[in-house]
Amino acid sequence: MRNIFEYAINKEIDFFDTSPVYGSGFSEKCLGSIINKNIHIITKIPAINKPVENCEIIDFYPYFRIDKYVNVSINNLKKDSLDILLLHNWHYSWNRNNKIVLEYLNGFKEKKLVKLVGISLPDYFCNDMDEVIESGLIDCLEVPLNLLQNWAIEYILPKSIKNNISIFARSPLAGRLLSNLEIEDVKKRGSAKNYFLKYSESNLNKKIKNVCRRYNISREALPQTAIDYCRNTKGILSTIIGMGSINSINKNIQ
Ligand SMILES: NC(=O)c1ccc[n+]([C@@H]2O[C@H](COP(=O)([O-])OP(=O)(O)OC[C@H]3O[C@@H](n4cnc5c(N)ncnc54)[C@H](OP(=O)(O)O)[C@@H]3O)[C@@H](O)[C@H]2O)c1
């Protein structure tokens, strides 16, 4: 992982998305050991547990959890303050009655320990976010966005643009699904997003064929079309592309 980060930084990539749970802390620690002040980082606070139906946000993000992870990330990243801090998990039960946690999170901006705060939205369809977006309590949202998963364009972006919320689009290649790999290999390598792994190989092949037909492109052109789709979507501040190889970095910096 370290050589990938170093290579990316040498190639002037200056923005990374991480979390204290990625590589059980290794991703943040590794970045912390090589970044300089010109590199910007999104990191996230993991909830105590995976959210469930009708759960209260405060039970999953109690204050001590937020305190702990602000410290963990500051120490791992060796920064005086965090650039962007997101709640790593979200559940539609929290679309209302979330003030107690979001206000607490904002308190870290006043303490100058965090510059911007927000939420990383889950992979499943997530609408009904207007109250959160208009609350004045979030600066940004990270949303899954790709040719197979584009509900954010209708349900998140218009209100966010109106309310000056910065949007980061993640997973433009739907894990590896929209890369050039055969679906069989995507499944074998296990790196397609879990969200898509629930579909059968034939169903996924059908989805990919439909995308190629809709955009009138060959399978080879799919990754670039998929990345361009995010980059060209109005209201997207930055696209977060997963890259676990030098090869992908080289392709994406061209
Ligand atoms: N809840 C959350 O907050 C959450 C959830 C999921 C993801 N994320 C973030 O979003 C990032 C990206 O998500 P992701 O990994 O799901 O998906 P992604 O960006 O859709 O796909 C990444 C995969 O695509 C391959 N790839 C990259 N550029 C390519 C290109 N130009 N042509 C062909 N293949 C290419 C990479 O292969 P190689 O590995 O071989 O380089 C990598 O495995 C993650 O790293 C993470 O930071 C956040």
The ligand as a MOL file (V3000), in Angstrom:
LIG
                    3D

  0  0  0     0  0            999 V3000
M  V30 BEGIN CTAB
M  V30 COUNTS 48 52 0 0 0
M  V30 BEGIN ATOM
M  V30 1 N -18.8410 3.9080 2.7840 0
M  V30 2 C -17.8250 4.5290 2.2430 0
M  V30 3 O -17.4670 5.5800 2.6990 0
M  V30 4 C -17.1310 3.9210 1.0590 0
M  V30 5 C -17.5760 2.7460 0.4770 0
M  V30 6 C -16.9150 2.2530 -0.6590 0
M  V30 7 C -15.8200 2.9340 -1.1640 0
M  V30 8 N -15.3940 4.0970 -0.5560 0 CHG=1
M  V30 9 C -14.2210 4.8560 -1.0860 0
M  V30 10 O -14.2980 4.9690 -2.4810 0
M  V30 11 C -13.0830 4.4730 -3.0730 0
M  V30 12 C -13.3870 3.8720 -4.4210 0
M  V30 13 O -14.3440 2.8720 -4.2850 0
M  V30 14 P -14.3080 1.4300 -4.9480 0
M  V30 15 O -13.0120 0.7920 -4.7260 0
M  V30 16 O -15.5550 0.7790 -4.5240 0 CHG=-1
M  V30 17 O -14.5160 1.6310 -6.4480 0
M  V30 18 P -14.1280 2.1450 -7.8700 0
M  V30 19 O -13.3670 3.3980 -7.8190 0
M  V30 20 O -15.4280 2.0950 -8.5570 0
M  V30 21 O -13.2470 0.9290 -8.4670 0
M  V30 22 C -11.9570 0.6880 -8.0750 0
M  V30 23 C -11.3850 -0.4420 -8.9000 0
M  V30 24 O -11.3390 -0.0850 -10.2800 0
M  V30 25 C -10.0600 -0.3450 -10.8270 0
M  V30 26 N -9.6840 0.8070 -11.6700 0
M  V30 27 C -9.3520 2.0620 -11.2810 0
M  V30 28 N -9.1330 2.8500 -12.3450 0
M  V30 29 C -9.3160 2.0810 -13.4490 0
M  V30 30 C -9.2530 2.3230 -14.8590 0
M  V30 31 N -8.9240 3.5350 -15.3530 0
M  V30 32 N -9.5200 1.3130 -15.7030 0
M  V30 33 C -9.8610 0.0720 -15.2350 0
M  V30 34 N -9.9510 -0.2180 -13.9030 0
M  V30 35 C -9.6740 0.7770 -13.0190 0
M  V30 36 C -9.0910 -0.5050 -9.6680 0
M  V30 37 O -8.2620 -1.6100 -9.9570 0
M  V30 38 P -6.8580 -1.8950 -9.2110 0
M  V30 39 O -7.1910 -2.1360 -7.7670 0
M  V30 40 O -6.3340 -3.0950 -9.8910 0
M  V30 41 O -5.9880 -0.6860 -9.3770 0
M  V30 42 C -9.9860 -0.7470 -8.4470 0
M  V30 43 O -9.9820 -2.0720 -8.0190 0
M  V30 44 C -12.5170 3.5110 -2.0340 0
M  V30 45 O -11.1310 3.3710 -2.1890 0
M  V30 46 C -12.8810 4.2310 -0.7540 0
M  V30 47 O -11.9450 5.2730 -0.5200 0
M  V30 48 C -16.0350 4.5910 0.5210 0
M  V30 END ATOM
M  V30 BEGIN BOND
M  V30 1 1 1 2
M  V30 2 2 2 3
M  V30 3 1 2 4
M  V30 4 1 4 5
M  V30 5 2 4 48
M  V30 6 2 5 6
M  V30 7 1 6 7
M  V30 8 2 7 8
M  V30 9 1 8 9
M  V30 10 1 8 48
M  V30 11 1 9 10
M  V30 12 1 9 46
M  V30 13 1 10 11
M  V30 14 1 11 12
M  V30 15 1 11 44
M  V30 16 1 12 13
M  V30 17 1 13 14
M  V30 18 2 14 15
M  V30 19 1 14 16
M  V30 20 1 14 17
M  V30 21 1 17 18
M  V30 22 2 18 19
M  V30 23 1 18 20
M  V30 24 1 18 21
M  V30 25 1 21 22
M  V30 26 1 22 23
M  V30 27 1 23 24
M  V30 28 1 23 42
M  V30 29 1 24 25
M  V30 30 1 25 26
M  V30 31 1 25 36
M  V30 32 1 26 27
M  V30 33 1 26 35
M  V30 34 2 27 28
M  V30 35 1 28 29
M  V30 36 1 29 30
M  V30 37 2 29 35
M  V30 38 1 30 31
M  V30 39 2 30 32
M  V30 40 1 32 33
M  V30 41 2 33 34
M  V30 42 1 34 35
M  V30 43 1 36 37
M  V30 44 1 36 42
M  V30 45 1 37 38
M  V30 46 2 38 39
M  V30 47 1 38 40
M  V30 48 1 38 41
M  V30 49 1 42 43
M  V30 50 1 44 45
M  V30 51 1 44 46
M  V30 52 1 46 47
M  V30 END BOND
M  V30 END CTAB
M  END
